[in-house]
Amino acid sequence: MATAAVGGTMVLSGCSVANSENAAGGATGAASETLRVVLQQEPPTLEPCESNLTSTGVVDRSTITEPLVERNPTTGELEPKLATEWSSEDDTVWTFKLREGVTFHDGSDFTAEDAAHTIERAVNSKLGCNVEGYVFGDDDLGVEVVDDTTLKVTAAAADPILPLRLSFLEVVPSETSDTEKVREPIGTGPYQLDEWQAGQKITVSAYDGYWGEKPAYATAEYQWRSEGSVRAAMVTSGEADIAMGLSPEDNIGDLGVPYPNNETVALRMHNDKAPFTDIRVREAVNYAIDKEGIVSSLYGGRDVVAAQLVPEGVVGHNAALEGWPYDPEKAKSLVAEAKADGVDTSAQISLIVRSAQFPKIEELGQVIQEQLTQAGLNVKLKMMETSQHLQYQVRPFVEDEGAILHMTQHGNQAGDAAFTVDQYMLTNGAQSAFGTPELDKLIKEADAATGPDRQAAFEKVFTAQNEDVVQFAHIAHQTGMIGKAAGVNYEPNSSSGDELRLAEITPAQ
């Protein structure tokens, strides 16, 4: 099947891609004010190949660094960024024409060599980039520099969404090490990194040599506070212009701006140790959690009970699936059955939760611990900071912990289920705790499908996870909220929590 982008826009056949806007907006000249942003947590790194991690991407993506192509949440199309057009005759070999006149923050010219090195470094090397497992799995890509402005990329097999996958790669200079990760990146974005004072703040400034329109703010400063109420107070008191990860309960008042994000909260069970080796116990976890009660009491009814890892609007979302009913007696019965058959249901389960990942997460962890305890399981809640939590989130997982129940907040930033199931459900997926040959086969078939067949194939995958594998206990599809001072203009979209594009923020007139 031939798929092409002429004039720089490609519509994926049969795919509705959500979650980004082309960051071309901004004022014609840089202002003197500093934009002040307060985050939930300090980024663990600003390494570009880790920018699919929310805490890194919210600073990096399309602000300091840029990809070849970008996704638009309104139209569902891919739009030009560092590539101006792309095409393929067979969905295997893709040709990208690159933008001329682009420079990196160190003054060097952007060419196809840089784009090629970015792919080699993030996908084909042994650097261990998170984006590799998240987007590309085990397959390497063939890369050929035709000339300074032409790049050919070859997939291991026909891949109708390869340009969408490449939208997750933030381009770095060819001199960037492919054996060591960088903490402070050099990119082509509208802002360059000035200083990172560990534990205090990150400052960036508008890049004078930027190829696009100058952003409205000359400088920007990121700080971080773990308490939502503190972040909200910084906006209401005039200490910050934008506060991320808020809820109405943080007393943000009329300065709170809700938006539909793409995040889903779920519990991932590792089946390598008892009691999760038994599917009945994994089913019991699903029955034991009062998801409707959680959405109502903790999140004011704004979230939606989830039956799968992707929300409505993502290609492959199965609208026929319903969330597991709350049935504490059924949960107790299943645990008792497993115990009677010799399963060690008394084995300690570590409930791994990341501090400040989203509003009321600690309270959520406590509720889940209590409800699973009532079902007859031995659960210990462990709150962790980001760097420690990542050791449980991504392979290789911690091995000496015992049974693991990992709280996951997954955002499908691309609008296609492949970016969820490949990493979370394949047997060797970067964030998959286990899988089955049967499920792997369904996933591979879905990955290769296009149009209506792709939608139907991924629906089967999500059904099989719920009926045959039960690696996950889904909790809720979330809604987001930012705090926005009256002095700034910004309309958040479903990608805002993952990539806050500073160039889209302007002073209020």
HELIX and SHEET records of a PDB file:
HELIX    1   1 PRO A   48  GLU A   50  5                                   3    
HELIX    2   2 THR A   54  ASP A   60  1                                   7    
HELIX    3   3 ALA A  112  ILE A  119  1                                   8    
HELIX    4   4 GLU A  120  ASN A  124  3                                   5    
HELIX    5   5 ASN A  130  VAL A  131  1                                   2    
HELIX    6   6 GLU A  132  PHE A  136  3                                   5    
HELIX    7   7 LEU A  162  LEU A  166  1                                   5    
HELIX    8   8 GLY A  228  THR A  236  1                                   9    
HELIX    9   9 PRO A  248  ASP A  250  5                                   3    
HELIX   10  10 GLY A  253  LEU A  255  5                                   3    
HELIX   11  11 ILE A  279  ALA A  288  1                                  10    
HELIX   12  12 LYS A  291  TYR A  299  1                                   9    
HELIX   13  13 PRO A  328  ALA A  340  1                                  13    
HELIX   14  14 ILE A  361  GLN A  374  1                                  14    
HELIX   15  15 THR A  386  GLN A  393  1                                   8    
HELIX   16  16 ALA A  418  TYR A  424  1                                   7    
HELIX   17  17 PRO A  437  ALA A  448  1                                  12    
HELIX   18  18 GLY A  451  ALA A  464  1                                  14    
HELIX   19  19 GLN A  465  VAL A  469  3                                   5    
HELIX   20  20 LEU A  502  GLU A  504  5                                   3    
SHEET    1   A 5 THR A   3  ALA A   5  0                                        
SHEET    2   A 5 ALA A  83  SER A  88 -1                                        
SHEET    3   A 5 VAL A  93  LEU A  98 -1                                        
SHEET    4   A 5 THR A 150  THR A 154 -1                                        
SHEET    5   A 5 GLY A 142  ASP A 147 -1                                        
SHEET    1   B 7 TYR A 191  GLN A 197  0                                        
SHEET    2   B 7 LYS A 201  ALA A 206 -1                                        
SHEET    3   B 7 TYR A 217  TRP A 224 -1                                        
SHEET    4   B 7 ALA A  31  LEU A  39  1                                        
SHEET    5   B 7 ILE A 242  ALA A 243  1                                        
SHEET    6   B 7 GLY A 480  LYS A 484 -1                                        
SHEET    7   B 7 GLY A 256  TYR A 259 -1                                        
SHEET    1   C 2 VAL A  69  ARG A  71  0                                        
SHEET    2   C 2 LEU A  78  PRO A  80 -1                                        
SHEET    1   D 6 VAL A 304  VAL A 305  0                                        
SHEET    2   D 6 PHE A 472  HIS A 477 -1                                        
SHEET    3   D 6 GLU A 263  MET A 269 -1                                        
SHEET    4   D 6 ALA A 403  GLY A 411 -1                                        
SHEET    5   D 6 GLN A 348  ARG A 354  1                                        
SHEET    6   D 6 ASN A 378  MET A 384  1                                        
SHEET    1   E 2 VAL A 488  ASN A 489  0                                        
SHEET    2   E 2 THR A 506  PRO A 507 -1                                        
END                                                                             
